[in-house]
Amino acid sequence: MTASRALRGAADVSKETREKVLQQAERLNYVGNRLALSLSSQRTNLVAVVVPSMSNIVFPEMLAGISAGLRGSGMQAVFGISDYDMAKEREIIRDMLSWRPAAIIVTGLDQPAETVRMLQNAAIPVIQLMDLDGTPIDFNVGLSHGKAGEEMAKALLAAGRRRFGYIGSAIDRDLRAGKRKAGFEKVLRESGLAFVDERFNAAYSSVAHGKRLSMSMLAATRDLDCIYYSNDDMATGGAFACLELGISSPAEILIAGFNGLDVASALPVRIATSISPRRQMGEVAAALLLAASSGDGSQISEKIIAFTPEITGVD
Protein backbone atom coordinates (compact mmCIF):
# COMPACT_ATOMS: atom_id res chain seq x y z
CA MET A 1 0.00 0.00 0.00
CA THR A 2 2.87 2.38 0.80
CA ALA A 3 4.50 1.62 -2.54
CA SER A 4 1.21 2.26 -4.32
CA ARG A 5 0.74 5.61 -2.59
CA ALA A 6 4.36 6.57 -3.34
CA LEU A 7 3.94 5.80 -7.05
CA ARG A 8 0.76 7.90 -7.12
CA GLY A 9 2.61 10.82 -5.52
CA ALA A 10 0.41 10.83 -2.42
CA ALA A 11 1.19 13.63 0.03
CA ASP A 12 1.29 11.31 3.08
CA VAL A 13 4.43 9.50 1.83
CA SER A 14 7.78 10.95 2.87
CA LYS A 15 10.24 12.13 0.23
CA GLU A 16 12.81 9.54 1.36
CA THR A 17 10.34 6.65 1.08
CA ARG A 18 9.07 7.84 -2.28
CA GLU A 19 12.61 8.01 -3.68
CA LYS A 20 13.33 4.47 -2.51
CA VAL A 21 10.14 3.17 -4.14
CA LEU A 22 10.91 4.98 -7.38
CA GLN A 23 14.43 3.57 -7.45
CA GLN A 24 13.12 0.03 -7.12
CA ALA A 25 10.45 0.68 -9.76
CA GLU A 26 13.17 1.88 -12.11
CA ARG A 27 15.31 -1.19 -11.40
CA LEU A 28 12.37 -3.52 -12.12
CA ASN A 29 11.25 -1.52 -15.22
CA TYR A 30 7.86 -1.24 -13.53
CA VAL A 31 5.10 0.58 -15.43
CA GLY A 32 1.96 1.49 -13.50
CA ASN A 33 -1.59 0.75 -14.66
CA ARG A 34 -3.45 4.05 -14.90
CA LEU A 35 -6.60 2.32 -16.09
CA ALA A 36 -6.73 0.30 -12.90
CA LEU A 37 -6.35 3.48 -10.85
CA SER A 38 -9.15 5.13 -12.80
CA LEU A 39 -11.62 2.41 -11.80
CA SER A 40 -11.87 3.80 -8.32
CA SER A 41 -11.55 7.51 -9.16
CA GLN A 42 -13.59 7.37 -12.41
CA ARG A 43 -10.94 9.69 -13.87
CA THR A 44 -7.59 9.23 -15.61
CA ASN A 45 -4.60 11.56 -15.62
CA LEU A 46 -5.27 12.39 -19.28
CA VAL A 47 -6.01 15.88 -20.60
CA ALA A 48 -7.89 15.67 -23.89
CA VAL A 49 -6.95 18.33 -26.45
CA VAL A 50 -8.75 18.79 -29.78
CA VAL A 51 -7.19 21.00 -32.48
CA PRO A 52 -8.35 21.64 -36.05
CA SER A 53 -5.02 21.16 -37.81
CA MET A 54 -1.33 20.36 -37.49
CA SER A 55 -0.39 21.59 -40.97
CA ASN A 56 1.22 24.82 -39.74
CA ILE A 57 3.14 25.82 -36.64
CA VAL A 58 0.23 27.58 -34.88
CA PHE A 59 -1.32 24.58 -33.15
CA PRO A 60 1.94 22.70 -32.41
CA GLU A 61 3.10 25.84 -30.57
CA MET A 62 -0.14 25.89 -28.59
CA LEU A 63 0.31 22.19 -27.74
CA ALA A 64 3.88 22.90 -26.65
CA GLY A 65 2.54 25.48 -24.22
CA ILE A 66 -0.01 23.02 -22.81
CA SER A 67 2.67 20.35 -22.43
CA ALA A 68 5.02 22.78 -20.68
CA GLY A 69 2.24 23.90 -18.35
CA LEU A 70 1.43 20.30 -17.38
CA ARG A 71 5.04 19.31 -16.78
CA GLY A 72 5.52 17.85 -13.31
CA SER A 73 1.79 17.65 -12.61
CA GLY A 74 1.36 13.95 -13.35
CA MET A 75 -1.12 14.78 -16.11
CA GLN A 76 -0.56 13.89 -19.75
CA ALA A 77 -2.02 15.64 -22.80
CA VAL A 78 -3.45 13.52 -25.63
CA PHE A 79 -4.75 15.18 -28.76
CA GLY A 80 -7.04 14.66 -31.74
CA ILE A 81 -7.24 16.54 -35.04
CA SER A 82 -10.64 17.58 -36.39
CA ASP A 83 -9.56 18.96 -39.82
CA TYR A 84 -11.92 21.91 -39.25
CA ASP A 85 -14.82 19.44 -39.46
CA MET A 86 -17.50 19.96 -36.77
CA ALA A 87 -18.90 16.42 -37.10
CA LYS A 88 -15.42 14.92 -36.83
CA GLU A 89 -14.66 17.14 -33.83
CA ARG A 90 -17.82 15.89 -32.09
CA GLU A 91 -16.85 12.24 -32.60
CA ILE A 92 -13.29 12.88 -31.38
CA ILE A 93 -14.66 14.58 -28.25
CA ARG A 94 -17.11 11.73 -27.66
CA ASP A 95 -14.32 9.17 -27.97
CA MET A 96 -11.96 11.12 -25.71
CA LEU A 97 -14.61 11.59 -23.02
CA SER A 98 -15.10 7.81 -22.94
CA TRP A 99 -11.55 7.58 -21.52
CA ARG A 100 -12.66 9.73 -18.57
CA PRO A 101 -10.05 12.50 -18.90
CA ALA A 102 -9.34 14.89 -16.05
CA ALA A 103 -10.14 17.85 -18.32
CA ILE A 104 -10.66 18.72 -21.98
CA ILE A 105 -9.35 21.57 -24.12
CA VAL A 106 -11.12 22.39 -27.40
CA THR A 107 -10.35 25.03 -30.01
CA GLY A 108 -12.78 27.88 -30.47
CA LEU A 109 -16.30 28.71 -29.29
CA ASP A 110 -18.35 27.62 -32.29
CA GLN A 111 -19.22 24.03 -31.44
CA PRO A 112 -22.78 23.01 -32.42
CA ALA A 113 -25.43 22.52 -29.73
CA GLU A 114 -25.01 18.73 -29.53
CA THR A 115 -21.27 19.06 -28.85
CA VAL A 116 -21.87 21.82 -26.29
CA ARG A 117 -24.34 19.62 -24.38
CA MET A 118 -21.87 16.73 -24.41
CA LEU A 119 -19.14 18.94 -22.95
CA GLN A 120 -21.50 20.44 -20.36
CA ASN A 121 -22.51 16.97 -19.21
CA ALA A 122 -18.93 15.73 -18.93
CA ALA A 123 -18.59 17.11 -15.38
CA ILE A 124 -14.91 18.00 -15.91
CA PRO A 125 -13.14 21.31 -16.57
CA VAL A 126 -13.71 22.42 -20.17
CA ILE A 127 -11.36 25.03 -21.62
CA GLN A 128 -12.10 26.65 -24.97
CA LEU A 129 -8.92 28.05 -26.46
CA MET A 130 -7.79 30.60 -29.09
CA ASP A 131 -11.07 32.57 -29.45
CA LEU A 132 -13.19 34.92 -27.33
CA ASP A 133 -15.99 35.67 -29.81
CA GLY A 134 -18.84 33.60 -28.42
CA THR A 135 -20.31 32.17 -25.22
CA PRO A 136 -17.92 29.87 -23.30
CA ILE A 137 -19.04 26.61 -21.70
CA ASP A 138 -16.68 26.89 -18.74
CA PHE A 139 -13.17 28.37 -19.06
CA ASN A 140 -12.06 30.51 -22.00
CA VAL A 141 -8.54 31.55 -23.04
CA GLY A 142 -7.91 33.44 -26.26
CA LEU A 143 -8.32 36.62 -28.24
CA SER A 144 -11.12 38.30 -30.16
CA HIS A 145 -10.57 37.51 -33.83
CA GLY A 146 -13.23 39.99 -34.89
CA LYS A 147 -11.42 42.70 -32.95
CA ALA A 148 -8.07 41.57 -34.42
CA GLY A 149 -9.44 42.13 -37.92
CA GLU A 150 -10.82 45.52 -36.94
CA GLU A 151 -7.54 46.68 -35.39
CA MET A 152 -5.49 45.57 -38.41
CA ALA A 153 -7.81 47.47 -40.76
CA LYS A 154 -7.55 50.60 -38.60
CA ALA A 155 -3.76 50.35 -38.54
CA LEU A 156 -3.55 49.93 -42.32
CA LEU A 157 -5.92 52.84 -42.95
CA ALA A 158 -3.89 55.00 -40.57
CA ALA A 159 -0.81 54.09 -42.62
CA GLY A 160 -2.51 55.45 -45.74
CA ARG A 161 -3.63 52.22 -47.42
CA ARG A 162 -6.94 52.49 -49.27
CA ARG A 163 -7.16 49.84 -52.03
CA PHE A 164 -7.46 46.43 -50.41
CA GLY A 165 -7.60 42.88 -51.72
CA TYR A 166 -8.41 39.80 -49.64
CA ILE A 167 -7.06 36.26 -50.01
CA GLY A 168 -8.28 33.43 -47.78
CA SER A 169 -8.23 29.66 -47.44
CA ALA A 170 -10.97 27.30 -46.21
CA ILE A 171 -12.82 30.36 -44.97
CA ASP A 172 -16.07 28.41 -44.60
CA ARG A 173 -14.43 26.06 -42.08
CA ASP A 174 -11.76 28.26 -40.50
CA LEU A 175 -14.32 30.30 -38.57
CA ARG A 176 -11.73 32.39 -36.76
CA ALA A 177 -10.29 33.59 -40.09
CA GLY A 178 -13.87 34.41 -41.12
CA LYS A 179 -14.30 36.52 -37.98
CA ARG A 180 -11.10 38.45 -38.74
CA LYS A 181 -12.30 39.13 -42.29
CA ALA A 182 -15.70 40.29 -41.00
CA GLY A 183 -14.04 42.65 -38.51
CA PHE A 184 -11.74 44.03 -41.23
CA GLU A 185 -14.69 44.58 -43.60
CA LYS A 186 -16.66 46.35 -40.86
CA VAL A 187 -13.95 48.99 -40.51
CA LEU A 188 -13.67 49.34 -44.31
CA ARG A 189 -17.44 49.94 -44.59
CA GLU A 190 -17.30 52.56 -41.86
CA SER A 191 -14.67 54.33 -43.98
CA GLY A 192 -16.72 54.04 -47.18
CA LEU A 193 -14.45 51.33 -48.60
CA ALA A 194 -14.64 47.68 -49.62
CA PHE A 195 -12.29 44.99 -50.91
CA VAL A 196 -11.35 45.69 -54.53
CA ASP A 197 -10.89 41.95 -55.19
CA GLU A 198 -11.25 38.71 -53.22
CA ARG A 199 -9.80 35.25 -53.89
CA PHE A 200 -10.50 32.04 -51.97
CA ASN A 201 -9.14 28.52 -51.84
CA ALA A 202 -11.13 25.54 -50.53
CA ALA A 203 -8.06 23.69 -49.26
CA TYR A 204 -6.16 24.38 -46.06
CA SER A 205 -3.81 27.35 -45.98
CA SER A 206 -0.29 27.03 -47.33
CA VAL A 207 2.46 29.18 -48.80
CA ALA A 208 1.85 27.59 -52.21
CA HIS A 209 -1.87 28.42 -52.17
CA GLY A 210 -1.12 31.96 -51.03
CA LYS A 211 1.29 32.47 -53.92
CA ARG A 212 -1.07 30.98 -56.54
CA LEU A 213 -4.03 33.11 -55.46
CA SER A 214 -1.84 36.23 -55.27
CA MET A 215 -0.53 35.66 -58.79
CA SER A 216 -4.13 35.31 -59.99
CA MET A 217 -5.26 38.48 -58.23
CA LEU A 218 -2.30 40.55 -59.38
CA ALA A 219 -2.77 39.36 -62.97
CA ALA A 220 -6.34 40.67 -62.83
CA THR A 221 -5.60 44.01 -61.18
CA ARG A 222 -2.69 46.06 -59.92
CA ASP A 223 -5.06 48.65 -58.51
CA LEU A 224 -4.16 47.62 -54.96
CA ASP A 225 -1.93 48.99 -52.26
CA CYS A 226 -2.57 46.22 -49.69
CA ILE A 227 -3.62 42.57 -49.64
CA TYR A 228 -5.02 41.15 -46.40
CA TYR A 229 -4.59 37.37 -46.00
CA SER A 230 -6.33 34.88 -43.75
CA ASN A 231 -2.99 34.05 -42.07
CA ASP A 232 0.78 34.36 -42.38
CA ASP A 233 1.15 31.13 -44.38
CA MET A 234 -0.95 32.62 -47.14
CA ALA A 235 0.69 36.04 -46.75
CA THR A 236 4.15 34.48 -47.16
CA GLY A 237 2.96 33.12 -50.51
CA GLY A 238 1.85 36.64 -51.39
CA ALA A 239 5.31 37.96 -50.59
CA PHE A 240 6.87 35.39 -52.96
CA ALA A 241 4.38 36.42 -55.67
CA CYS A 242 5.43 40.06 -55.33
CA LEU A 243 9.09 39.10 -55.54
CA GLU A 244 8.48 37.03 -58.67
CA LEU A 245 6.46 39.78 -60.36
CA GLY A 246 8.94 42.51 -59.45
CA ILE A 247 6.41 44.36 -57.28
CA SER A 248 8.00 46.46 -54.57
CA SER A 249 6.57 45.51 -51.21
CA PRO A 250 5.61 47.29 -49.02
CA ALA A 251 6.17 50.40 -51.19
CA GLU A 252 3.64 49.40 -53.89
CA ILE A 253 1.62 46.69 -52.14
CA LEU A 254 1.72 45.92 -48.43
CA ILE A 255 1.20 42.26 -47.50
CA ALA A 256 -0.75 41.70 -44.25
CA GLY A 257 -1.51 38.44 -42.43
CA PHE A 258 -2.19 37.03 -39.00
CA ASN A 259 -0.30 34.93 -36.40
CA GLY A 260 3.20 36.42 -36.35
CA LEU A 261 5.05 33.35 -37.65
CA ASP A 262 8.85 33.31 -37.61
CA VAL A 263 9.00 32.45 -41.31
CA ALA A 264 7.24 35.71 -42.18
CA SER A 265 9.73 37.79 -40.20
CA ALA A 266 12.66 36.10 -41.99
CA LEU A 267 11.52 37.10 -45.49
CA PRO A 268 13.22 39.89 -47.48
CA VAL A 269 9.73 41.37 -47.93
CA ARG A 270 8.15 42.96 -44.85
CA ILE A 271 4.79 41.48 -43.83
CA ALA A 272 2.35 43.23 -41.52
CA THR A 273 0.85 40.81 -39.02
CA SER A 274 -0.98 40.41 -35.73
CA ILE A 275 1.12 38.32 -33.33
CA SER A 276 -0.98 35.72 -31.50
CA PRO A 277 0.62 34.47 -28.24
CA ARG A 278 -0.09 30.79 -29.00
CA ARG A 279 2.35 29.13 -26.61
CA GLN A 280 1.39 31.47 -23.78
CA MET A 281 -2.30 30.70 -24.29
CA GLY A 282 -1.49 26.99 -24.02
CA GLU A 283 0.46 27.53 -20.80
CA VAL A 284 -2.38 29.58 -19.27
CA ALA A 285 -4.93 26.93 -20.26
CA ALA A 286 -2.82 24.25 -18.54
CA ALA A 287 -2.57 26.35 -15.36
CA LEU A 288 -6.33 26.86 -15.34
CA LEU A 289 -7.17 23.19 -15.72
CA LEU A 290 -4.66 22.18 -13.03
CA ALA A 291 -6.24 24.65 -10.60
CA ALA A 292 -9.75 23.51 -11.56
CA SER A 293 -8.87 19.81 -11.32
CA SER A 294 -7.37 20.27 -7.85
CA GLY A 295 -10.81 21.11 -6.50
CA ASP A 296 -9.53 24.34 -4.99
CA GLY A 297 -11.57 27.00 -6.76
CA SER A 298 -9.86 29.73 -4.72
CA GLN A 299 -6.85 29.47 -7.05
CA ILE A 300 -8.93 30.68 -10.00
CA SER A 301 -9.57 34.42 -10.04
CA GLU A 302 -10.93 34.59 -13.60
CA LYS A 303 -12.54 32.05 -15.90
CA ILE A 304 -12.00 34.13 -19.05
CA ILE A 305 -8.43 35.13 -19.92
CA ALA A 306 -8.15 37.62 -22.79
CA PHE A 307 -5.08 38.32 -24.90
CA THR A 308 -4.52 41.19 -27.34
CA PRO A 309 -2.38 40.49 -30.42
CA GLU A 310 0.42 42.95 -31.19
CA ILE A 311 0.36 44.45 -34.69
CA THR A 312 3.74 44.79 -36.40
CA GLY A 313 5.08 45.70 -39.85
CA VAL A 314 2.43 48.26 -40.80
CA ASP A 315 4.58 51.40 -40.75
C-alpha positions in Angstrom: 0.0 0.0 0.0 2.9 2.4 0.8 4.5 1.6 -2.5 1.2 2.3 -4.3 0.7 5.6 -2.6 4.4 6.6 -3.3 3.9 5.8 -7.0 0.8 7.9 -7.1 2.6 10.8 -5.5 0.4 10.8 -2.4 1.2 13.6 0.0 1.3 11.3 3.1 4.4 9.5 1.8 7.8 11.0 2.9 10.2 12.1 0.2 12.8 9.5 1.4 10.3 6.7 1.1 9.1 7.8 -2.3 12.6 8.0 -3.7 13.3 4.5 -2.5 10.1 3.2 -4.1 10.9 5.0 -7.4 14.4 3.6 -7.4 13.1 0.0 -7.1 10.4 0.7 -9.8 13.2 1.9 -12.1 15.3 -1.2 -11.4 12.4 -3.5 -12.1 11.3 -1.5 -15.2 7.9 -1.2 -13.5 5.1 0.6 -15.4 2.0 1.5 -13.5 -1.6 0.7 -14.7 -3.5 4.0 -14.9 -6.6 2.3 -16.1 -6.7 0.3 -12.9 -6.4 3.5 -10.9 -9.1 5.1 -12.8 -11.6 2.4 -11.8 -11.9 3.8 -8.3 -11.6 7.5 -9.2 -13.6 7.4 -12.4 -10.9 9.7 -13.9 -7.6 9.2 -15.6 -4.6 11.6 -15.6 -5.3 12.4 -19.3 -6.0 15.9 -20.6 -7.9 15.7 -23.9 -6.9 18.3 -26.5 -8.8 18.8 -29.8 -7.2 21.0 -32.5 -8.4 21.6 -36.0 -5.0 21.2 -37.8 -1.3 20.4 -37.5 -0.4 21.6 -41.0 1.2 24.8 -39.7 3.1 25.8 -36.6 0.2 27.6 -34.9 -1.3 24.6 -33.2 1.9 22.7 -32.4 3.1 25.8 -30.6 -0.1 25.9 -28.6 0.3 22.2 -27.7 3.9 22.9 -26.7 2.5 25.5 -24.2 0.0 23.0 -22.8 2.7 20.3 -22.4 5.0 22.8 -20.7 2.2 23.9 -18.4 1.4 20.3 -17.4 5.0 19.3 -16.8 5.5 17.9 -13.3 1.8 17.7 -12.6 1.4 13.9 -13.3 -1.1 14.8 -16.1 -0.6 13.9 -19.7 -2.0 15.6 -22.8 -3.5 13.5 -25.6 -4.8 15.2 -28.8 -7.0 14.7 -31.7 -7.2 16.5 -35.0 -10.6 17.6 -36.4 -9.6 19.0 -39.8 -11.9 21.9 -39.3 -14.8 19.4 -39.5 -17.5 20.0 -36.8 -18.9 16.4 -37.1 -15.4 14.9 -36.8 -14.7 17.1 -33.8 -17.8 15.9 -32.1 -16.8 12.2 -32.6 -13.3 12.9 -31.4 -14.7 14.6 -28.3 -17.1 11.7 -27.7 -14.3 9.2 -28.0 -12.0 11.1 -25.7 -14.6 11.6 -23.0 -15.1 7.8 -22.9 -11.5 7.6 -21.5 -12.7 9.7 -18.6 -10.0 12.5 -18.9 -9.3 14.9 -16.0 -10.1 17.9 -18.3 -10.7 18.7 -22.0 -9.4 21.6 -24.1 -11.1 22.4 -27.4 -10.4 25.0 -30.0 -12.8 27.9 -30.5 -16.3 28.7 -29.3 -18.3 27.6 -32.3 -19.2 24.0 -31.4 -22.8 23.0 -32.4 -25.4 22.5 -29.7 -25.0 18.7 -29.5 -21.3 19.1 -28.9 -21.9 21.8 -26.3 -24.3 19.6 -24.4 -21.9 16.7 -24.4 -19.1 18.9 -23.0 -21.5 20.4 -20.4 -22.5 17.0 -19.2 -18.9 15.7 -18.9 -18.6 17.1 -15.4 -14.9 18.0 -15.9 -13.1 21.3 -16.6 -13.7 22.4 -20.2 -11.4 25.0 -21.6 -12.1 26.7 -25.0 -8.9 28.1 -26.5 -7.8 30.6 -29.1 -11.1 32.6 -29.5 -13.2 34.9 -27.3 -16.0 35.7 -29.8 -18.8 33.6 -28.4 -20.3 32.2 -25.2 -17.9 29.9 -23.3 -19.0 26.6 -21.7 -16.7 26.9 -18.7 -13.2 28.4 -19.1 -12.1 30.5 -22.0 -8.5 31.5 -23.0 -7.9 33.4 -26.3 -8.3 36.6 -28.2 -11.1 38.3 -30.2 -10.6 37.5 -33.8 -13.2 40.0 -34.9 -11.4 42.7 -33.0 -8.1 41.6 -34.4 -9.4 42.1 -37.9 -10.8 45.5 -36.9 -7.5 46.7 -35.4 -5.5 45.6 -38.4 -7.8 47.5 -40.8 -7.6 50.6 -38.6 -3.8 50.4 -38.5 -3.5 49.9 -42.3 -5.9 52.8 -42.9 -3.9 55.0 -40.6 -0.8 54.1 -42.6 -2.5 55.4 -45.7 -3.6 52.2 -47.4 -6.9 52.5 -49.3 -7.2 49.8 -52.0 -7.5 46.4 -50.4 -7.6 42.9 -51.7 -8.4 39.8 -49.6 -7.1 36.3 -50.0 -8.3 33.4 -47.8 -8.2 29.7 -47.4 -11.0 27.3 -46.2 -12.8 30.4 -45.0 -16.1 28.4 -44.6 -14.4 26.1 -42.1 -11.8 28.3 -40.5 -14.3 30.3 -38.6 -11.7 32.4 -36.8 -10.3 33.6 -40.1 -13.9 34.4 -41.1 -14.3 36.5 -38.0 -11.1 38.4 -38.7 -12.3 39.1 -42.3 -15.7 40.3 -41.0 -14.0 42.6 -38.5 -11.7 44.0 -41.2 -14.7 44.6 -43.6 -16.7 46.3 -40.9 -14.0 49.0 -40.5 -13.7 49.3 -44.3 -17.4 49.9 -44.6 -17.3 52.6 -41.9 -14.7 54.3 -44.0 -16.7 54.0 -47.2 -14.4 51.3 -48.6 -14.6 47.7 -49.6 -12.3 45.0 -50.9 -11.3 45.7 -54.5 -10.9 41.9 -55.2 -11.2 38.7 -53.2 -9.8 35.3 -53.9 -10.5 32.0 -52.0 -9.1 28.5 -51.8 -11.1 25.5 -50.5 -8.1 23.7 -49.3 -6.2 24.4 -46.1 -3.8 27.4 -46.0 -0.3 27.0 -47.3 2.5 29.2 -48.8 1.9 27.6 -52.2 -1.9 28.4 -52.2 -1.1 32.0 -51.0 1.3 32.5 -53.9 -1.1 31.0 -56.5 -4.0 33.1 -55.5 -1.8 36.2 -55.3 -0.5 35.7 -58.8 -4.1 35.3 -60.0 -5.3 38.5 -58.2 -2.3 40.6 -59.4 -2.8 39.4 -63.0 -6.3 40.7 -62.8 -5.6 44.0 -61.2 -2.7 46.1 -59.9 -5.1 48.7 -58.5 -4.2 47.6 -55.0 -1.9 49.0 -52.3 -2.6 46.2 -49.7 -3.6 42.6 -49.6 -5.0 41.1 -46.4 -4.6 37.4 -46.0 -6.3 34.9 -43.8 -3.0 34.1 -42.1 0.8 34.4 -42.4 1.1 31.1 -44.4 -0.9 32.6 -47.1 0.7 36.0 -46.8 4.1 34.5 -47.2 3.0 33.1 -50.5 1.9 36.6 -51.4 5.3 38.0 -50.6 6.9 35.4 -53.0 4.4 36.4 -55.7 5.4 40.1 -55.3 9.1 39.1 -55.5 8.5 37.0 -58.7 6.5 39.8 -60.4 8.9 42.5 -59.4 6.4 44.4 -57.3 8.0 46.5 -54.6 6.6 45.5 -51.2 5.6 47.3 -49.0 6.2 50.4 -51.2 3.6 49.4 -53.9 1.6 46.7 -52.1 1.7 45.9 -48.4 1.2 42.3 -47.5 -0.7 41.7 -44.2 -1.5 38.4 -42.4 -2.2 37.0 -39.0 -0.3 34.9 -36.4 3.2 36.4 -36.4 5.0 33.4 -37.6 8.9 33.3 -37.6 9.0 32.4 -41.3 7.2 35.7 -42.2 9.7 37.8 -40.2 12.7 36.1 -42.0 11.5 37.1 -45.5 13.2 39.9 -47.5 9.7 41.4 -47.9 8.2 43.0 -44.9 4.8 41.5 -43.8 2.4 43.2 -41.5 0.8 40.8 -39.0 -1.0 40.4 -35.7 1.1 38.3 -33.3 -1.0 35.7 -31.5 0.6 34.5 -28.2 -0.1 30.8 -29.0 2.3 29.1 -26.6 1.4 31.5 -23.8 -2.3 30.7 -24.3 -1.5 27.0 -24.0 0.5 27.5 -20.8 -2.4 29.6 -19.3 -4.9 26.9 -20.3 -2.8 24.3 -18.5 -2.6 26.4 -15.4 -6.3 26.9 -15.3 -7.2 23.2 -15.7 -4.7 22.2 -13.0 -6.2 24.6 -10.6 -9.8 23.5 -11.6 -8.9 19.8 -11.3 -7.4 20.3 -7.8 -10.8 21.1 -6.5 -9.5 24.3 -5.0 -11.6 27.0 -6.8 -9.9 29.7 -4.7 -6.9 29.5 -7.0 -8.9 30.7 -10.0 -9.6 34.4 -10.0 -10.9 34.6 -13.6 -12.5 32.0 -15.9 -12.0 34.1 -19.1 -8.4 35.1 -19.9 -8.2 37.6 -22.8 -5.1 38.3 -24.9 -4.5 41.2 -27.3 -2.4 40.5 -30.4 0.4 43.0 -31.2 0.4 44.4 -34.7 3.7 44.8 -36.4 5.1 45.7 -39.9 2.4 48.3 -40.8 4.6 51.4 -40.8 
